[in-house]
Amino acid sequence: MKTAKLGILFVLIYLPFSFVGKMDMRAQADAFYLETRYNAAVNAAVEDGANSLLANEKQEEEARYESFKKVTLNREEALNTFYRTLFMNFGVNDDKIGQNILDQYVAALMIIGYDGCYVYGYESYTGADGRPMSRRLESAKIPYAYTDSSGEVISFTLDDYVIINKPGSREWYEGFRSEMSLVAQAEILKPGFPFDEVRRSTILATIQKELKMTLNEHNARSLKSGAAYTFTLPSIPEEEWNNTIDDIGMLAFIQGIPMGYRAYNNYALGGARVVKKSGYYGFYDNGIPYYKSNFCPKPKEIVEVFSDKKEASSKGFHPKECINGRI
């Protein structure tokens, strides 16, 4: 009799926990399914937006085979395409209210250009009816600027082309690093200096700084409207950050969408696939300039990065074979 009572007691205690556990597992499965769908929707929107940055096919050809500095970013079309795909994938393409709600969760949006980036944040204004309104506006171009110890301001690009302003001068000089090293004082332009490392770190620092500022402004605006969610710059692997400066493209952060008992957070990067991929490292060995394939072990100090052997040779670098037989 005592055993039977203990059995009944166990069932009475176990059943509620079992039921709650199954419900929790179901909720987790539903959340995972939603997260997978949302990831696909956001990634597709950013990819479509990035691919729309090129104004036309002819321009894309010029960018691939000549100099992608000629590319005129079709930013308005890229933005429209991003939202069109995003709204369609979230099922609100014909729902203005739903679109406005979804857009509140786009915490930060950025276009990464050849010689600067653009951020898209909200601006508050008063509508015709006197009610407070807001709209997403494009910032002025934000250059990838670096101040050298000489006082010269250098604006970097996604390759080794630079724009330089000398202290006390209103004139700007521009050209490839190898050309500018002859007319500028900046140490960073001289042979043997880790130009590419500083260039990349400057561009990344600019992008991260602007994103943090945009998220802070988004938080301030959200708090005024009564939102309880705090938007933050997520932890992103260094490799993925580096991918953001390999090509012109688009970067979006979506945060705070309710998803069961937690919020959806994700970021997506889309490249326009315009920039030529670097294939050769330029470096110095005993004062002699050499180049070798990026399939070879990476040199301790890379001074330039080239897309092909012809470009490396034209700048005075000599081929050097590595262990695997490649040059």
C-alpha positions in Angstrom: 0.0 0.0 0.0 2.8 2.4 0.9 4.6 1.5 -2.4 1.4 2.3 -4.4 1.0 5.7 -2.6 4.7 6.5 -3.3 4.1 5.6 -7.0 1.1 7.9 -7.2 3.0 10.7 -5.5 5.9 10.3 -7.9 3.5 10.5 -10.9 1.8 13.6 -9.5 5.1 15.3 -9.0 6.7 14.2 -12.3 3.8 14.9 -14.7 3.8 18.7 -14.4 7.6 18.9 -14.8 7.4 16.5 -17.8 4.7 18.6 -19.4 6.6 21.8 -18.8 9.8 20.2 -20.2 8.0 19.1 -23.4 6.5 22.5 -23.8 9.9 24.1 -23.4 11.5 21.8 -26.0 8.6 22.6 -28.4 9.2 26.3 -27.8 12.9 25.9 -28.4 12.3 24.0 -31.7 9.9 26.7 -32.9 12.4 29.4 -32.0 15.1 27.6 -33.9 12.9 27.2 -36.9 12.0 30.9 -36.8 15.6 31.9 -36.4 16.7 29.9 -39.4 14.0 31.5 -41.6 14.9 35.0 -40.3 18.6 34.4 -41.0 17.8 33.4 -44.6 15.5 36.4 -45.0 18.1 38.9 -43.7 21.0 37.4 -45.6 19.0 37.5 -48.9 18.0 41.1 -48.4 21.6 42.2 -47.8 22.9 40.2 -50.7 20.3 41.7 -53.0 21.0 45.2 -51.8 24.8 44.8 -52.3 24.4 43.4 -55.8 22.2 46.4 -56.7 25.1 48.8 -55.8 26.4 48.5 -59.3 24.5 50.9 -61.6 24.8 48.8 -64.8 26.5 45.8 -66.3 28.9 47.8 -68.3 30.2 49.5 -65.2 30.6 46.1 -63.5 32.9 45.0 -66.5 35.0 48.2 -66.1 35.3 47.6 -62.4 36.4 44.0 -62.8 39.0 44.6 -65.5 40.2 48.1 -65.1 39.9 50.2 -61.9 36.9 49.8 -59.6 37.4 53.5 -58.6 35.2 54.2 -61.6 32.3 52.5 -59.9 29.5 54.8 -59.1 27.5 53.3 -56.2 23.8 53.1 -56.9 23.1 53.6 -53.2 19.4 54.5 -53.5 18.7 51.4 -55.6 20.6 49.3 -53.2 18.6 50.6 -50.2 15.3 50.1 -52.0 16.3 46.6 -53.1 17.3 45.7 -49.5 13.9 46.8 -48.1 12.0 45.2 -50.9 13.5 41.8 -50.3 13.4 42.2 -46.5 9.6 43.1 -46.5 8.8 40.3 -49.0 10.6 37.7 -47.0 9.0 38.7 -43.8 5.6 38.8 -45.5 4.8 42.5 -45.1 5.4 43.7 -48.7 1.8 45.0 -48.9 1.5 46.0 -45.2 2.7 49.6 -44.5 2.2 49.2 -40.8 4.1 45.9 -40.7 6.9 47.5 -42.7 7.3 50.4 -40.3 7.3 48.0 -37.3 9.9 45.7 -39.0 12.1 48.7 -39.9 12.3 49.6 -36.2 14.3 46.4 -35.7 16.9 47.4 -38.4 19.3 48.8 -35.7 22.1 49.7 -38.1 22.5 49.8 -41.9 25.7 50.7 -43.7 27.0 50.8 -47.3 30.8 50.2 -47.5 32.2 52.2 -50.4 35.6 52.3 -52.1 36.8 55.4 -50.3 34.3 55.8 -47.5 31.2 54.4 -45.9 27.6 55.6 -45.5 25.3 55.0 -42.6 21.6 55.1 -42.6 20.0 56.3 -39.3 16.8 57.9 -38.3 16.1 61.6 -38.1 13.2 63.0 -36.2 11.0 65.8 -37.7 7.6 67.3 -37.4 5.0 66.2 -40.0 2.6 68.5 -41.8 -0.1 67.6 -39.2 2.2 68.7 -36.3 2.9 65.1 -35.2 6.4 63.9 -34.5 7.7 61.8 -37.4 11.0 60.0 -38.3 12.7 58.8 -41.4 15.8 56.9 -42.3 18.4 59.2 -43.9 21.8 58.7 -45.6 24.8 60.3 -43.9 27.5 62.2 -45.8 30.4 59.9 -47.0 32.6 59.0 -44.0 36.3 58.7 -45.2 38.7 56.1 -43.9 40.9 58.8 -42.5 44.3 58.3 -40.7 46.6 61.0 -39.4 50.3 60.3 -39.8 53.0 61.4 -37.3 54.0 64.0 -40.0 50.6 65.6 -39.6 49.4 64.5 -43.0 45.9 63.2 -43.2 45.6 60.1 -45.4 42.3 58.8 -46.7 42.5 55.1 -47.4 40.6 53.1 -50.0 39.9 49.4 -50.5 43.2 49.1 -52.3 46.5 51.0 -52.2 45.1 54.2 -53.7 45.4 57.1 -51.2 44.2 60.7 -50.9 46.5 63.0 -48.9 46.1 66.4 -47.3 49.3 68.1 -46.1 49.1 70.1 -42.9 48.1 73.7 -43.4 47.1 73.1 -47.0 43.7 73.0 -48.6 45.0 70.9 -51.5 44.5 67.2 -51.8 46.9 64.9 -53.6 45.9 61.4 -54.7 47.4 58.4 -56.4 48.7 55.0 -55.6 50.9 54.5 -52.6 54.0 53.9 -54.7 53.5 57.3 -56.4 52.5 59.3 -53.3 55.6 58.1 -51.4 57.6 60.3 -53.7 55.7 63.5 -52.9 54.4 63.0 -49.3 56.2 62.9 -46.0 54.0 60.2 -44.3 56.1 57.4 -43.0 53.3 54.9 -43.7 53.8 55.4 -47.5 57.5 54.5 -47.4 58.8 51.1 -48.5 59.1 48.7 -45.6 56.2 50.2 -43.6 53.2 47.8 -42.9 50.9 49.9 -45.1 48.3 47.2 -45.6 48.0 46.4 -41.9 47.4 50.1 -41.0 45.1 50.6 -43.9 42.9 47.7 -42.9 42.8 48.5 -39.2 41.9 52.2 -40.0 39.0 51.1 -42.2 37.7 48.6 -39.6 38.0 51.2 -36.8 36.0 53.7 -38.9 33.3 51.2 -39.7 33.0 50.0 -36.0 33.0 53.5 -34.7 30.2 54.6 -37.0 28.2 51.5 -36.2 28.5 52.0 -32.5 27.3 55.7 -32.9 24.4 54.6 -35.0 23.3 51.9 -32.5 23.6 54.5 -29.6 21.4 56.9 -31.5 18.9 54.0 -32.3 18.8 53.2 -28.5 18.1 56.8 -27.6 15.3 57.0 -30.1 13.8 53.6 -29.1 13.8 54.6 -25.4 11.8 57.7 -26.2 9.2 55.5 -28.0 9.0 53.2 -24.9 11.0 50.2 -26.2 12.7 48.1 -23.5 15.3 46.5 -25.8 18.9 47.7 -25.8 20.7 47.5 -29.1 24.4 46.6 -29.0 27.2 45.9 -31.4 27.5 42.1 -31.4 30.7 40.2 -31.0 31.8 39.4 -34.5 34.8 37.1 -35.4 37.9 39.0 -36.6 37.8 37.0 -39.9 34.3 38.3 -40.6 35.2 41.9 -39.8 38.1 41.5 -42.3 35.7 40.3 -44.9 33.8 43.6 -44.7 36.7 45.5 -46.3 37.5 43.1 -49.1 34.8 44.6 -51.3 32.2 47.3 -51.6 29.0 46.0 -50.0 26.3 46.4 -47.5 26.1 45.6 -43.7 22.9 45.3 -41.7 22.2 44.6 -38.0 18.7 43.3 -37.2 18.0 43.2 -33.4 15.1 42.8 -31.0 12.5 41.0 -33.1 10.3 39.0 -30.6 10.9 35.3 -31.0 9.1 33.3 -28.3 10.7 34.0 -25.0 13.8 35.7 -26.5 14.7 38.2 -29.1 16.1 37.7 -32.6 19.6 39.2 -33.2 21.6 38.8 -36.4 23.9 40.7 -38.7 24.6 40.1 -42.4 27.3 41.3 -44.8 26.8 41.3 -48.6 29.6 42.1 -51.1 29.1 43.4 -54.7 31.9 41.2 -55.9 33.7 44.0 -57.6 37.1 44.3 -56.0 39.8 42.1 -57.5 40.9 39.5 -55.0 44.5 40.0 -53.8 46.7 37.2 -55.0 50.3 38.2 -54.2 52.1 39.6 -51.2 54.7 42.3 -51.6 57.5 42.3 -49.0 61.2 43.1 -48.4 64.0 40.6 -47.8 67.4 42.2 -47.0 66.1 45.4 -48.6 65.1 43.8 -51.9 61.4 44.0 -52.9 59.8 40.6 -53.6 56.4 39.2 -54.2 54.9 35.7 -53.7 51.6 34.0 -54.0 49.1 34.2 -51.1 49.2 30.4 -51.2 52.7 30.7 -49.8 53.4 31.2 -46.0 52.5 34.8 -45.2 55.5 37.2 -44.9 56.1 38.7 -41.5 55.7 42.2 -42.9 53.5 42.8 -46.0 54.1 46.2 -47.6 51.7 45.8 -50.5 49.1 43.4 -51.9 48.8 42.8 -55.7 46.1 41.3 -57.8 48.5 39.7 -60.3 52.2 39.2 -61.2 52.1 42.0 -63.8 51.0 44.5 -61.2 53.7 43.4 -58.8 56.5 43.5 -61.4 55.4 47.0 -62.6 56.1 48.3 -59.1 59.6 46.9 -59.0 58.9 43.7 -57.0 60.7 40.5 -58.0 59.2 37.0 -57.9 60.2 34.7 -55.1 59.4 31.0 -55.0 58.2 29.4 -51.8 58.3 25.9 -50.4 55.3 24.6 -52.3 56.8 25.6 -55.6 54.5 28.6 -56.2 55.6 32.1 -57.0 
